[in-house]
Amino acid sequence: MEPENVGEPRARRAQEKCMIEAALRETCERVFGPSGAAANLGIPRSTLEWRIPSLRIDKNRYKSD
């Protein structure tokens, strides 16, 4: 018997990664503060700082020049 929703956790991680990357792009990699990515996502700064490396996101990629 094959388990249901096998791809669901993978899809959820991919969706979360896309949301975080978009927030980092919008904030020029600013993680915290009133206009930071954590505030835009409605999550605590510590949660975002933990999720960035766990999802293998290079936050410096979104820095403005």
HELIX and SHEET records of a PDB file:
HELIX    1   1 GLU A    8  GLU A   26  1                                  19    
HELIX    2   2 ALA A   37  LEU A   41  1                                   5    
HELIX    3   3 ARG A   45  SER A   54  1                                  10    
HELIX    4   4 LYS A   59  TYR A   62  5                                   4    
END                                                                             
